[in-house]
């Protein structure tokens, strides 16, 4: 039996086939073997915390409590953020959005899930 390749996103070696897809049990990433366009390293592709591809105008949900620098408030899990923009921001922040109660913020895609 041929050995299945590891997950291109989290490098887990416990991948399994489902139809024409390979699935990672750790991060739930799905891909087709040899399809380099869906690779996380593909130029200009920004993914959320669970591997979904993000685009300008998407609505996302925050998946991790985050202390906002310069504010006494915390960005809570479950906060919905609408109409995001994908931009190269400072410090690896790749999403710009207006968050109710906070105003415009730069966020990392790793703390959000596509809604």
C-alpha positions as CSV (number, residue, x, y, z in Angstrom):
1,X,0.0,0.0,0.0
2,X,1.3,3.5,-0.9
3,X,2.0,5.8,2.0
4,X,-0.2,8.9,2.0
5,X,1.5,12.3,2.1
6,X,1.4,14.5,5.2
7,X,-1.0,17.4,5.6
8,X,0.4,20.4,3.7
9,X,-1.0,22.8,6.4
10,X,0.0,21.2,9.7
11,X,2.3,18.4,8.5
12,X,0.3,15.7,10.4
13,X,1.2,12.2,9.0
14,X,-2.2,10.6,9.9
15,X,-4.0,11.7,6.8
16,X,-6.7,9.5,5.2
17,X,-8.5,9.4,1.9
18,X,-12.1,10.2,1.3
19,X,-13.1,9.8,-2.3
20,X,-10.7,11.9,-4.3
21,X,-9.7,14.0,-1.3
22,X,-7.1,13.5,1.4
23,X,-8.2,14.7,4.9
24,X,-6.2,15.7,7.9
25,X,-7.8,14.5,11.2
26,X,-5.9,17.2,13.2
27,X,-6.7,20.4,11.4
28,X,-9.6,19.2,9.1
29,X,-7.8,20.5,6.0
30,X,-8.9,18.8,2.7
31,X,-6.9,18.7,-0.5
32,X,-6.4,16.8,-3.7
33,X,-3.0,15.1,-4.2
34,X,-0.9,17.1,-6.6
35,X,-3.2,20.1,-6.6
36,X,-0.6,22.8,-5.9
37,X,-3.1,25.7,-6.3
38,X,-4.7,24.8,-3.0
39,X,-1.4,24.6,-1.2
40,X,-1.1,26.9,1.8
41,X,2.1,28.2,0.3
42,X,0.3,29.3,-2.9
43,X,1.1,33.0,-3.6
44,X,-1.5,35.4,-2.2
45,X,-3.8,32.8,-0.5
46,X,-4.8,33.7,3.0
47,X,-6.5,31.0,5.1
48,X,-8.5,31.2,8.3
49,X,-7.8,29.1,11.4
50,X,-9.4,26.0,10.0
51,X,-8.0,26.2,6.4
52,X,-10.8,28.0,4.5
53,X,-9.6,30.5,1.9
54,X,-10.5,34.1,2.8
55,X,-11.5,36.8,0.3
56,X,-12.2,40.5,0.5
57,X,-15.8,41.2,1.8
58,X,-16.1,37.9,3.8
59,X,-17.7,37.7,7.2
60,X,-15.7,35.9,9.9
61,X,-16.1,34.9,13.5
62,X,-13.3,35.3,16.1
63,X,-12.2,31.9,17.5
64,X,-9.8,33.1,20.3
65,X,-10.1,35.8,22.9
66,X,-7.6,38.6,22.1
67,X,-6.4,41.5,24.2
68,X,-6.4,44.6,22.0
69,X,-3.2,46.6,22.3
70,X,-4.0,50.1,23.6
71,X,-7.4,49.3,24.9
72,X,-8.7,47.9,28.1
73,X,-11.3,45.7,26.2
74,X,-10.9,42.2,25.0
75,X,-12.0,40.9,21.6
76,X,-14.2,37.9,22.6
77,X,-14.7,34.5,21.0
78,X,-17.8,34.5,18.7
79,X,-17.5,38.2,17.7
80,X,-18.7,38.5,14.1
81,X,-16.7,40.7,11.8
82,X,-18.2,41.7,8.4
83,X,-16.6,43.0,5.2
84,X,-13.0,42.2,5.9
85,X,-10.1,43.3,3.6
86,X,-7.0,41.3,3.0
87,X,-4.0,43.5,3.2
88,X,-0.4,43.1,4.2
89,X,-0.4,44.7,7.6
90,X,2.2,45.2,10.4
91,X,3.6,42.3,12.3
92,X,2.1,39.5,10.2
93,X,-1.5,40.9,10.5
94,X,-3.1,40.1,7.2
95,X,-6.7,41.2,7.6
96,X,-8.1,44.7,8.1
97,X,-11.6,45.2,9.5
98,X,-13.9,47.5,11.4
99,X,-15.0,45.7,14.6
100,X,-18.0,47.1,16.5
101,X,-16.8,48.7,19.8
102,X,-13.2,48.8,18.7
103,X,-13.1,50.6,15.3
104,X,-10.6,49.7,12.5
105,X,-8.1,46.9,13.5
106,X,-5.5,44.8,11.8
107,X,-6.0,41.1,12.7
108,X,-4.3,37.8,12.0
109,X,-6.3,35.3,9.9
110,X,-5.2,32.6,12.4
111,X,-7.7,33.9,15.0
112,X,-10.8,33.8,12.7
113,X,-13.1,31.4,11.0
114,X,-15.1,32.1,7.9
115,X,-18.8,32.5,8.8
